Amino acid sequence: MTYDPKSGQNWRTGVVIVPDMAEKAIKAAGATGLSFAGLVNELIKRMPVDENGRPAWADELNQQEALPITG
């Protein structure tokens, strides 16, 4: 990853959203009057993390069902 948050520039990224999550996100964004990016920013802002930055829900992940991380 080459993005530096300290640059002050917005981070433009491409993500893969599976169809059922896309449907949920589109509906949630529309219901709140946000764009998809606005929804994602709001969700990240509200995401509880521990002192290491790890999301509170991370231990609940089934690693075999998670999407692969790609660069």
MOLIN-V420030 format. One record per pair of residues at least 24 apart in sequence whose C-alpha atoms are under 6 Angstrom apart, sorted by the first residue. I is the first residue (numbers start at 1). J is the second residue. If there is no record, write none. Layout:
# MOLIN-V420030
i=[I | I]
j=[J | J]
This chain:
# MOLIN-V420030
none
